[in-house]
Amino acid sequence: MFVLVALCAFALAASGLLYAYSDHAQESARLRRAADRLTTPSGWTFIGSYQESGSGFPCFISCFHPGVTKVYRTSAPPPEACAVARAQVSREVASAEHTSYDSNCGWRAPIASVGSRATVGAGAQTASVLRAWRSPPWPGRIDATAGGTYVWVYFSGGPT
């Protein structure tokens, strides 16, 4: 009897872990598809796209969620660049509502097609200010000779 109970508990735990692993992989793929819908605004230069896998699996406490960051450079000042990024995200990904508590541009949009906790937000800063930071807010580098404004649009699978 004990063996039967143990086998049932093992099977239940294994199926739960398999489901969680599958869900994490699907979330990463959905996040990538949402990021791929965002096109480069007119007059901007696309710098790169960086994907972060999150904490991976299994993770039960204080887990990092998967994320995709798209980075652009523009000659527009940061406030104007934020407005352009917000309009582009609203047209192509999800309606971006103004908030005052998160992301450098002051807006964040839920991405229902990815999951209930997925969001997209953005930040913008001049290249000269970013070079003074220890590292940029994405896993890339700042061109030492570049001017203008860097804009990063961050797609997150969960709270950041």
Secondary structure, DSSP 8 states (H G I E B T S, - for coil): -HHHHHHHHHHHHHHHHHHHHHHHHHHHHHHHHHHHH----TT-EEEEEEEE-TT-SS--SS----EEEEEEEESS-HHHHHHHHHHHHHHHT---EE-SSSSTTSEEEE-TTT-TT-EEEEEEEEHHHHHHSSS-SSSS---TT--SEEEEEEEESS--
